[in-house]
Amino acid sequence: MPLELAREAREKSAVTYIDRAVRCQLSAHNEGEHFGLLTDADAYGTALWLRWRGSDEAELVVLPDCPVAAPGPDGDGCRLFVDHTAQHT
């Protein structure tokens, strides 16, 4: 993660530390966009993500949480974002 984006992420969130070693959270894929979760955003139901394609195109994006939950009254929710192209996690 570029240092300037790590600084910007700290400014946009309440956390004081953002890990610069971000991994894509989507299912295995070789091409296309990659998304790494950084932290929850200030607004409920949203999170700050790093989106990148290749090694020199990265940006911060705030995305709404995926609304899918596991079956049952205590089912965990998907930890990705709305409209992700991977399996729910």
N, C-alpha and C positions, 0 to 999 in steps of 0.2 A: 504494500500500500504506500503510495507516495506520501512523504512527510507532510506536505502542505494539505493534503486531504485529511490526514490524521489530526492536524491542528484544527481544521474546519469542523471535523466531526466532534471534537471536544467542545468547541464553541456552541454547537447546535444541540448538545445534550447535557444532562446533569452529571454524567460520569467524568472523572478526572483522568482516566486512562483508557485509551483505545489501542488494542493490540494491532500492530501493523502486519502481522502474519495472518491474513484473512484467507479462508478456504471457501470455495463454492459450496453452497448448501443444496444445490439441485442434484438430481440423480446423475449417474455417470453420463457424460457427454463430452465430445471432443471439440465441437464448434458452437458458435453462437455466443449469446451473452451469458456471463457468469454473475452470480449474486452471493455475497457474503454478508451475514448479519453482523452488525456492529453493536447496536444497543437499541433499547426501546426509545421511541421518540416521546416528546412532551405530550402529544395528544394521545388519548386512550385509543387502543386498537391500531396503532401505527408503530413502525419501527424504522430506524435508520439503517440503510443497507449500502454496501459498496457494490456498484455495478461496473463490470469491465468486459472488454472484448480485446483480446490480444494483450500485449505487455505494456502498451503505452496509451491506452484509452480507458480511463477510469473516472467515475464520478460518484458523488453521494446522491442517494435518492431516498425519499421518505415514502414508504409503501404501506397500504392498509394490510392488516393481518388477514390470513386466509380464514374464512368462516367455517370450514369443514371440521367437524368433531367426530371422534370415534363413537360408536353406538353405546347406548346405555346412559344412565343418568349422570355418571361420573366420568364420561368419556373425555379423554384429553383432546385438545384442539390441535390442528395442524400448525406447525411452527414456521411455515413459510408465509408467503404473501399472496394476496388475491391474484388470480390469473397466472399462477406459476405453471410451467409446462412439465413439471416433474410429478412423480407420485407424491401423495401427501406424506408428511413426516410427523 
